Amino acid sequence: MPGLYELHHGVSLIRFNLSGLRCSKVRTAKLRLYKPKCSIQMTAVDVELYQVSQANLDWVEGSAECAKAPDASSWDLLHEGRAWAGAQGCSQAGVDYTEAPLDVQTAPLNRGEWMEFTLPAALVQKWIEAPANNAGLYVKAKNHGEELGQHVYFYSSEHYSGKGPQLIIEGNPGPASTPRIEWPHNKAYVFPKRDENFKHWLATADNRYTKWVDACAMKGDDALFPYYWEVTIRGEFLLPRCRLLLMQGLARLDELIEKGDEAAVREELKKVREYLLVWEYIREVRWYDSGPLAEELSPLQLGILWGQEVFGNMLKKHGSGSWKRLSPEELDAAIRKTVESTRERLELRPEQAAIIDPVVAKHEGLEHFYVERFMDTLEEIQGRIERREDDEAMLDCVRRLHDNHELFLYHQSTFNTPRWTAFMENANAIPLAKMFLNSRRKEYNAERIGRNQEHALKYGRPDKHTH
């Protein structure tokens, strides 16, 4: 899927604790995963289920969402100090997971539903008889390819809906093969309720989030989502795990630039990008632009949220600005201007510019290409809002709007992977850090973050586990 800074691939690992299960013979078994309706899944997707290899038996589920956990598995490592048996992301067929899939099912495009995968009875029988040898299951989209939107969300065991993965076994009862051993597990998230905190927020906060409740005709529990985004997600995730760290990172960059420590500045920039990737993760799974929101809001509500309240109001407030459609001549001029300003800001020598200029030019051109597609889709969605369309055509329009928006931001960003790599490998770190500081200092300052923290505490429930 496209993000602000990276184009992502992902897989899921699942394992059930069958120790102490009183079943003498498994007759049938199936895995059930709930796939929510999704506004950024662009097509029906074939989903494959495999068995994790014994070489990766000791993978460990993490408990620190959006934060590093050295004792847990990650995309890079099986656990601290040890790589996956085959490749990053436990992604090498025949090494990290079995060569042939156990089952393949198709995730539908326009609905949420339970997906069921058939498991070999003999495999589940082994898990019951020898739980310590249960390496678990590996779930992935059949073909990543280059086409964006070929991905699927599944609800985890922590999801507040209670629709986490299920293992359904039919078999003969009998004595347990092993004693029951409890495994560590993460607490389920608890969604906010229409309590006094929510009512107080709705009556007094008076900001764009509270306005969305009326604008999107949120009458039931869907009205809790703007509160959830602003108070819970911002207060418990976005501020402590991203923005506060970015503010501190900017302060460290200032100090290191003052010292002229090129190597230390480069290392700090790497940390800054990690914090930005945390923000990217939060917005893709928790924020108001996360795909599974389509499970909770109607197509028309999504269209109003995006086409009217978010982007429509931005257009009214700031004008077309960087969303302007350009003629071929204007585009050439814009590319030249960006290339020249990048050379100047990064203080590039000719040999550095020879490498960096083509990268900047390519992504500047792609940014404007997707801006035009975004503007076309924004105009389309606003027409559908006027006609009060609440159907699959509106949902498709929301998908295209989101996709084009993400892609133009990706190609625009200094921290997208191609630009970032070219800058970090070929430019001097101190000018690069200065360029970043000049663009982000207003957003990540102590006064603004302090106001956001006070707001979250005022309306939130710091004594409750509400995420």
Backbone torsions as a table, in degrees:
resi	resn	phi	psi	omega
1	MET	NA	150.6	177.5
2	PRO	-77.3	143.1	173.2
3	GLY	-129.5	-176.5	179.3
4	LEU	-67.7	-31.6	-171.8
5	TYR	-127.2	-14.3	-173.4
6	GLU	-148.4	151.1	169.4
7	LEU	-99.6	117.3	-164.7
8	HIS	-99.0	145.0	164.6
9	HIS	-121.3	148.4	179.5
10	GLY	-148.8	156.3	174.5
11	VAL	-135.8	166.2	178.6
12	SER	-124.5	138.4	173.3
13	LEU	-112.7	133.7	-176.2
14	ILE	-133.5	138.3	177.3
15	ARG	-144.9	135.7	179.0
16	PHE	-108.7	140.9	178.2
17	ASN	-86.0	106.1	-178.7
18	LEU	-106.9	12.3	177.1
19	SER	-63.8	138.7	178.0
20	GLY	75.5	8.2	179.9
21	LEU	-73.5	130.1	-174.8
22	ARG	-90.4	78.3	-179.5
23	CYS	-142.3	119.7	-177.3
24	SER	-88.1	-25.6	180.0
25	LYS	-151.8	123.1	177.4
26	VAL	-84.8	127.3	176.8
27	ARG	-96.4	-46.1	177.3
28	THR	-141.8	156.7	177.3
29	ALA	-152.3	144.6	176.0
30	LYS	-147.3	148.8	175.2
31	LEU	-98.8	131.9	176.0
32	ARG	-115.8	128.7	177.0
33	LEU	-125.7	134.8	178.9
34	TYR	-92.5	120.6	177.0
35	LYS	-101.8	110.6	179.9
36	PRO	-73.5	156.7	169.8
37	LYS	-59.8	138.9	-167.5
38	CYS	-138.0	133.2	-178.0
39	SER	-88.4	-1.3	177.4
40	ILE	-123.2	5.0	168.7
41	GLN	-82.6	118.0	-170.0
42	MET	-91.9	-11.2	-176.7
43	THR	-157.7	164.5	169.9
44	ALA	-63.7	141.4	-172.8
45	VAL	-128.0	129.9	172.8
46	ASP	-77.0	128.6	-178.0
47	VAL	-113.3	129.3	-177.5
48	GLU	-106.4	143.4	178.0
49	LEU	-118.1	128.1	-179.7
50	TYR	-127.0	170.8	171.8
51	GLN	-98.5	132.1	175.1
52	VAL	-67.5	139.7	-177.3
53	SER	-72.6	157.1	177.7
54	GLN	-64.2	-23.1	178.3
55	ALA	-64.6	-22.1	178.2
56	ASN	-112.0	27.4	-175.4
57	LEU	-55.6	-38.4	-172.1
58	ASP	-94.7	32.5	170.7
59	TRP	-65.5	151.6	-172.7
60	VAL	-129.3	129.0	176.0
61	GLU	-68.0	136.9	179.7
62	GLY	-84.5	163.7	178.0
63	SER	-129.3	-0.1	-175.9
64	ALA	-110.7	76.9	-179.6
65	GLU	-59.1	134.8	179.1
66	CYS	67.9	13.7	178.5
67	ALA	-141.1	153.4	179.3
68	LYS	-69.6	137.9	176.9
69	ALA	-132.9	98.9	-173.8
70	PRO	-62.0	-21.3	-179.2
71	ASP	-91.1	4.9	-177.8
72	ALA	-120.8	160.8	179.2
73	SER	-74.7	152.0	178.7
74	SER	-141.7	178.8	177.2
75	TRP	-59.3	-38.9	-175.5
76	ASP	-79.5	-38.2	-168.9
77	LEU	-133.1	145.9	171.0
78	LEU	-63.1	-46.2	166.0
79	HIS	-163.4	176.1	-172.3
80	GLU	-55.0	126.4	176.6
81	GLY	86.3	0.3	-178.8
82	ARG	-142.1	128.2	-179.5
83	ALA	-82.5	164.5	170.7
84	TRP	-61.1	155.7	-175.0
85	ALA	-59.3	-36.0	-176.5
86	GLY	-110.7	-67.6	-174.2
87	ALA	-146.3	167.2	177.3
88	GLN	-54.7	146.3	179.2
89	GLY	74.3	15.9	-178.9
90	CYS	51.1	47.7	-162.9
91	SER	-112.8	5.6	-178.7
92	GLN	-95.6	113.4	179.9
93	ALA	-61.8	140.4	179.3
94	GLY	83.3	-11.5	178.6
95	VAL	-121.2	-57.0	178.8
96	ASP	-80.6	-31.4	178.5
97	TYR	-148.4	167.2	-174.0
98	THR	-62.9	153.6	-176.4
99	GLU	-66.6	-45.5	-176.4
100	ALA	-100.8	140.6	178.6
101	PRO	-70.3	149.7	173.2
102	LEU	-73.6	-34.2	179.5
103	ASP	-165.1	158.2	176.1
104	VAL	-134.2	129.7	177.3
105	GLN	-133.3	156.5	-177.3
106	THR	-102.1	125.2	175.8
107	ALA	-81.8	118.1	-176.8
108	PRO	-68.3	160.9	-175.5
109	LEU	-82.2	-49.0	-164.8
110	ASN	-108.5	21.9	176.8
111	ARG	-151.0	156.4	171.3
112	GLY	-96.4	141.5	-178.8
113	GLU	-164.7	161.9	171.5
114	TRP	-75.8	128.5	173.4
115	MET	-101.1	135.5	-176.9
116	GLU	-117.6	129.8	180.0
117	PHE	-118.1	129.9	178.5
118	THR	-78.2	133.1	177.7
119	LEU	-111.4	145.8	175.0
120	PRO	-63.5	129.3	179.5
121	ALA	-58.4	-36.8	-178.3
122	ALA	-64.6	-35.3	179.0
123	LEU	-65.5	-46.7	-179.1
124	VAL	-67.2	-33.9	175.8
125	GLN	-60.2	-40.7	177.7
126	LYS	-64.1	-39.1	178.7
127	TRP	-63.2	-36.9	179.5
128	ILE	-69.1	-43.5	-176.1
129	GLU	-76.5	-29.9	-178.8
130	ALA	-139.6	73.7	-176.9
131	PRO	-57.1	-28.8	-178.0
132	ALA	-67.1	-17.8	179.6
133	ASN	-100.2	11.5	179.5
134	ASN	-82.4	104.2	179.5
135	ALA	-87.1	-10.0	174.8
136	GLY	92.3	-169.0	-174.8
137	LEU	-120.7	153.1	-175.1
138	TYR	-124.4	123.8	-175.8
139	VAL	-119.2	131.1	178.5
140	LYS	-152.3	158.7	172.2
141	ALA	-69.6	145.4	-173.0
142	LYS	-63.0	-48.0	-179.6
143	ASN	-131.1	120.1	174.1
144	HIS	-73.0	-54.0	178.4
145	GLY	58.9	-162.8	179.5
146	GLU	-104.4	-11.6	-178.6
147	GLU	-77.6	125.4	-178.0
148	LEU	-77.0	157.6	179.5
149	GLY	88.7	4.9	177.2
150	GLN	-90.6	67.0	-179.8
151	HIS	-148.1	162.8	-176.0
152	VAL	-137.0	138.0	170.4
153	TYR	-93.0	143.6	169.4
154	PHE	-127.2	144.9	175.2
155	TYR	-73.9	135.8	179.2
156	SER	-86.7	173.7	178.3
157	SER	-66.3	-18.8	179.0
158	GLU	-85.8	-11.7	-171.2
159	HIS	-61.0	140.7	-174.6
160	TYR	-66.2	-16.6	-179.7
161	SER	-72.8	-19.1	-173.9
162	GLY	79.7	7.7	-177.4
163	LYS	-97.2	47.2	177.2
164	GLY	-76.2	175.7	-178.9
165	PRO	-56.1	143.6	179.6
166	GLN	-128.5	140.6	172.1
167	LEU	-112.5	115.7	-177.7
168	ILE	-104.4	118.3	-177.6
169	ILE	-118.3	132.3	169.0
170	GLU	-113.2	127.8	-177.6
171	GLY	-167.7	-172.0	-179.7
172	ASN	-94.8	133.8	177.2
173	PRO	-69.0	154.6	179.6
174	GLY	-178.7	178.4	-179.8
175	PRO	-66.2	148.6	178.4
176	ALA	-66.8	139.7	178.0
177	SER	-75.0	-27.1	-178.1
178	THR	-140.2	159.3	174.3
179	PRO	-70.2	157.0	177.5
180	ARG	-73.6	126.4	176.6
181	ILE	-122.3	119.6	-178.9
182	GLU	-75.4	135.2	176.6
183	TRP	-98.3	150.4	172.1
184	PRO	-60.9	143.5	177.8
185	HIS	-148.6	156.1	-179.4
186	ASN	-83.9	147.9	177.3
187	LYS	-69.0	147.6	174.2
188	ALA	-71.5	143.4	176.6
189	TYR	-73.4	149.2	179.5
190	VAL	-117.5	120.2	-178.9
191	PHE	-75.8	145.9	178.9
192	PRO	-58.6	159.6	178.8
193	LYS	-117.4	166.3	179.0
194	ARG	-79.8	64.4	-176.6
195	ASP	-97.6	-168.4	-177.3
196	GLU	-65.8	-33.7	177.9
197	ASN	-62.3	-45.3	178.2
198	PHE	-63.2	-45.9	-178.5
199	LYS	-62.9	-39.3	177.9
200	HIS	-63.8	-44.2	177.7
201	TRP	-60.4	-48.2	-176.2
202	LEU	-62.9	-34.8	-176.3
203	ALA	-82.3	-26.6	-169.7
204	THR	-124.6	-18.8	-173.7
205	ALA	-65.4	-41.5	173.9
206	ASP	51.4	63.0	176.7
207	ASN	-139.8	-171.6	-174.6
208	ARG	-64.5	-30.3	-179.8
209	TYR	-67.8	-45.1	177.9
210	THR	-66.3	-34.6	178.6
211	LYS	-66.5	-30.0	179.4
212	TRP	-62.9	-30.5	-178.4
213	VAL	-58.2	-47.7	179.5
214	ASP	-75.6	-43.7	-175.6
215	ALA	-60.2	-36.6	-177.9
216	CYS	-96.2	10.1	178.1
217	ALA	51.6	50.2	177.6
218	MET	-85.9	105.5	-172.2
219	LYS	-103.5	-29.2	-176.3
220	GLY	-107.7	-137.7	179.4
221	ASP	-67.8	-16.6	176.5
222	ASP	-61.9	-22.9	177.9
223	ALA	-66.0	-16.9	179.5
224	LEU	-75.0	-18.8	-174.7
225	PHE	-63.5	-47.0	176.7
226	PRO	-58.2	-37.9	175.5
227	TYR	-63.1	-45.3	179.1
228	TYR	-57.9	-45.5	-178.9
229	TRP	-65.5	-47.9	-172.6
230	GLU	-75.9	-41.3	-172.9
231	VAL	-93.4	-54.4	-175.1
232	THR	-74.1	-55.9	-174.6
233	ILE	-69.3	-44.6	177.6
234	ARG	-64.7	-45.2	-175.0
235	GLY	-71.9	-37.7	-173.6
236	GLU	-99.1	-19.5	-177.4
237	PHE	-120.8	-60.6	-169.6
238	LEU	-63.3	-46.5	-178.1
239	LEU	-69.1	-56.3	-175.1
240	PRO	-72.4	-28.3	-172.1
241	ARG	-103.2	-1.7	179.8
242	CYS	-141.5	-67.0	-168.4
243	ARG	-68.6	-38.7	176.9
244	LEU	-64.7	-41.3	178.0
245	LEU	-65.8	-36.6	176.9
246	LEU	-66.7	-41.1	177.0
247	MET	-59.1	-43.8	178.4
248	GLN	-67.0	-36.7	177.3
249	GLY	-63.7	-38.7	178.0
250	LEU	-64.3	-39.5	178.6
251	ALA	-64.1	-40.5	178.1
252	ARG	-66.3	-37.8	177.8
253	LEU	-61.9	-42.1	177.1
254	ASP	-57.2	-45.4	-178.9
255	GLU	-65.1	-42.7	-177.5
256	LEU	-70.9	-34.4	175.6
257	ILE	-64.8	-42.0	179.0
258	GLU	-59.5	-35.8	178.8
259	LYS	-79.5	-15.3	-177.9
260	GLY	73.0	27.1	-175.9
261	ASP	-89.7	89.0	-175.2
262	GLU	-58.4	-46.4	-176.6
263	ALA	-65.6	-42.3	-179.6
264	ALA	-68.2	-35.8	176.7
265	VAL	-62.2	-41.9	-179.4
266	ARG	-63.2	-41.5	178.8
267	GLU	-66.8	-37.6	178.8
268	GLU	-67.7	-35.8	176.5
269	LEU	-61.7	-36.2	176.9
270	LYS	-62.5	-41.0	178.3
271	LYS	-65.7	-40.1	179.4
272	VAL	-59.5	-43.0	179.5
273	ARG	-65.6	-35.2	175.9
274	GLU	-60.7	-40.5	178.4
275	TYR	-65.4	-38.1	178.1
276	LEU	-65.3	-36.1	177.5
277	LEU	-68.2	-30.2	173.4
278	VAL	-63.6	-45.5	176.6
279	TRP	-58.3	-42.4	179.6
280	GLU	-60.9	-42.2	178.2
281	TYR	-62.8	-45.3	-178.0
282	ILE	-60.0	-45.5	-176.5
283	ARG	-69.6	-27.0	-178.5
284	GLU	-81.0	-22.9	-178.3
285	VAL	-119.1	-13.8	-172.8
286	ARG	-125.5	-27.9	-166.1
287	TRP	-86.4	-179.2	-177.1
288	TYR	-71.7	-8.8	175.0
289	ASP	-106.8	19.8	175.9
290	SER	-78.9	143.4	-175.4
291	GLY	-58.1	-44.6	-176.2
292	PRO	-65.6	-2.8	175.0
293	LEU	-60.7	-22.9	177.6
294	ALA	-64.5	-18.6	175.3
295	GLU	-70.5	-25.5	-172.3
296	GLU	-106.0	-32.1	-178.1
297	LEU	-110.7	151.5	178.6
298	SER	-75.1	163.3	176.0
299	PRO	-55.1	-40.3	179.7
300	LEU	-66.6	-41.6	177.1
301	GLN	-60.7	-42.8	177.4
302	LEU	-63.2	-41.9	178.8
303	GLY	-61.5	-43.2	178.8
304	ILE	-65.0	-44.3	-179.1
305	LEU	-57.4	-50.2	-175.6
306	TRP	-82.9	-51.2	-172.1
307	GLY	-76.0	-24.4	-177.7
308	GLN	-110.4	-56.8	-170.7
309	GLU	-76.8	-38.1	-179.4
310	VAL	-89.4	-72.3	-173.2
311	PHE	-76.3	-36.1	177.8
312	GLY	-60.6	-44.8	178.9
313	ASN	-70.3	-33.8	175.3
314	MET	-62.6	-40.2	179.4
315	LEU	-65.1	-40.7	178.1
316	LYS	-65.8	-39.8	-174.8
317	LYS	-75.5	-41.9	-172.0
318	HIS	-110.1	-5.6	-174.7
319	GLY	74.7	-179.4	-176.6
320	SER	-63.6	-37.2	175.7
321	GLY	47.4	-122.6	-178.3
322	SER	-75.5	-3.1	177.3
323	TRP	-90.8	11.2	-175.6
324	LYS	-69.7	136.9	173.2
325	ARG	-75.7	135.6	-175.2
326	LEU	-115.6	143.5	170.3
327	SER	-73.6	165.8	177.4
328	PRO	-54.7	-39.4	-180.0
329	GLU	-68.1	-41.9	178.5
330	GLU	-65.6	-37.1	178.6
331	LEU	-64.6	-44.7	177.5
332	ASP	-58.7	-41.9	-179.8
333	ALA	-66.1	-39.7	179.8
334	ALA	-65.3	-40.8	178.8
335	ILE	-64.2	-45.7	179.3
336	ARG	-60.6	-41.2	-179.0
337	LYS	-63.2	-43.8	-179.5
338	THR	-67.3	-41.3	178.3
339	VAL	-61.1	-45.8	-178.3
340	GLU	-67.2	-41.4	-179.8
341	SER	-67.9	-34.1	177.5
342	THR	-66.3	-43.0	176.0
343	ARG	-56.3	-45.1	-176.4
344	GLU	-67.0	-47.3	-176.3
345	ARG	-68.3	-34.1	179.9
346	LEU	-90.2	-1.3	177.9
347	GLU	53.0	51.0	-172.5
348	LEU	-78.8	136.8	169.5
349	ARG	-79.5	162.4	-176.9
350	PRO	-54.9	-40.8	-178.6
351	GLU	-69.6	-30.4	175.6
352	GLN	-71.9	-43.6	-179.6
353	ALA	-62.2	-33.6	-179.5
354	ALA	-61.1	-28.9	179.3
355	ILE	-89.3	-40.7	-171.8
356	ILE	-82.8	-35.7	-176.7
357	ASP	-53.8	-48.4	-179.0
358	PRO	-63.1	-33.9	178.8
359	VAL	-66.5	-45.9	179.4
360	VAL	-63.6	-43.7	-178.8
361	ALA	-62.7	-43.1	-179.8
362	LYS	-60.0	-47.9	-174.6
363	HIS	-77.4	-27.5	172.7
364	GLU	-64.4	-42.0	177.7
365	GLY	-64.5	-43.3	179.4
366	LEU	-67.5	-34.6	176.5
367	GLU	-57.4	-48.6	-177.2
368	HIS	-70.6	-31.0	175.4
369	PHE	-59.9	-46.8	-178.8
370	TYR	-77.4	-25.2	172.6
371	VAL	-60.6	-44.7	179.9
372	GLU	-62.5	-43.9	178.6
373	ARG	-64.5	-38.8	177.7
374	PHE	-62.0	-46.2	-179.0
375	MET	-64.6	-39.5	176.5
376	ASP	-60.0	-44.1	-178.5
377	THR	-70.6	-35.5	177.7
378	LEU	-62.7	-41.9	177.4
379	GLU	-64.4	-40.1	178.7
380	GLU	-63.1	-45.2	-176.3
381	ILE	-68.1	-33.5	178.0
382	GLN	-67.8	-34.7	173.9
383	GLY	-65.4	-40.1	178.4
384	ARG	-66.7	-34.3	176.4
385	ILE	-63.5	-44.7	179.2
386	GLU	-58.8	-35.6	-179.8
387	ARG	-86.5	0.8	178.4
388	ARG	56.5	41.9	179.0
389	GLU	-75.2	133.8	-176.3
390	ASP	-137.6	64.7	-170.8
391	ASP	-144.2	-173.5	-178.5
392	GLU	-64.9	-30.3	177.8
393	ALA	-64.1	-38.9	176.1
394	MET	-66.0	-42.8	179.2
395	LEU	-62.4	-40.0	176.7
396	ASP	-62.0	-39.1	178.4
397	CYS	-65.5	-40.8	176.4
398	VAL	-60.3	-42.6	178.5
399	ARG	-58.5	-48.4	-177.3
400	ARG	-67.0	-36.4	177.0
401	LEU	-61.8	-48.3	179.2
402	HIS	-61.2	-45.8	-176.9
403	ASP	-61.5	-48.1	-178.8
404	ASN	-67.8	-35.4	176.7
405	HIS	-64.3	-47.0	179.8
406	GLU	-61.6	-40.1	-176.9
407	LEU	-70.6	-38.5	178.6
408	PHE	-71.1	-33.5	174.9
409	LEU	-66.7	-39.4	179.1
410	TYR	-59.6	-48.4	-178.1
411	HIS	-73.3	-20.1	178.6
412	GLN	-79.6	-30.3	-168.5
413	SER	-72.8	139.3	171.7
414	THR	-62.4	-28.9	-172.8
415	PHE	-99.1	11.9	171.4
416	ASN	-67.3	153.7	-168.4
417	THR	-57.3	-47.1	-179.5
418	PRO	-63.3	-46.5	179.1
419	ARG	-64.5	-47.1	-178.9
420	TRP	-56.2	-46.4	-179.3
421	THR	-62.9	-44.8	179.8
422	ALA	-62.8	-42.6	179.6
423	PHE	-66.2	-47.9	-175.8
424	MET	-67.3	-32.6	-177.8
425	GLU	-86.2	-20.0	-170.8
426	ASN	-128.7	-17.6	-179.5
427	ALA	-100.8	162.2	174.1
428	ASN	-75.5	140.6	-171.5
429	ALA	-69.8	-36.9	-175.0
430	ILE	-66.1	-47.8	175.0
431	PRO	-61.5	-35.4	177.7
432	LEU	-63.4	-43.3	178.6
433	ALA	-63.7	-40.3	178.1
434	LYS	-62.3	-40.6	179.0
435	MET	-62.1	-42.5	178.6
436	PHE	-65.6	-45.2	-178.9
437	LEU	-59.7	-41.3	-178.8
438	ASN	-65.4	-28.8	-177.4
439	SER	-89.0	-19.4	-172.0
440	ARG	-120.1	-4.6	-172.8
441	ARG	-61.4	-38.8	-178.5
442	LYS	-67.6	-34.6	-175.8
443	GLU	-74.8	-36.6	-175.0
444	TYR	-114.2	63.6	177.7
445	ASN	-114.9	159.3	-172.3
446	ALA	-62.8	-38.1	-177.8
447	GLU	-64.6	-46.7	-178.4
448	ARG	-66.2	-44.9	-179.4
449	ILE	-65.4	-37.7	177.2
450	GLY	-61.3	-41.8	178.1
451	ARG	-62.9	-42.1	179.8
452	ASN	-64.7	-38.9	178.9
453	GLN	-65.5	-43.3	178.7
454	GLU	-61.9	-40.0	-179.4
455	HIS	-64.3	-45.0	-179.5
456	ALA	-63.9	-39.8	178.5
457	LEU	-69.1	-35.6	-178.8
458	LYS	-62.3	-40.9	-174.2
459	TYR	-107.0	-6.9	-175.7
460	GLY	-92.4	-172.3	-179.7
461	ARG	-130.7	79.1	-174.9
462	PRO	-62.5	-14.9	-179.9
463	ASP	-89.5	-1.2	-175.1
464	LYS	-118.3	151.1	174.9
465	HIS	-89.3	92.9	-169.4
466	THR	-111.7	5.7	-178.2
467	HIS	-97.1	NA	NA
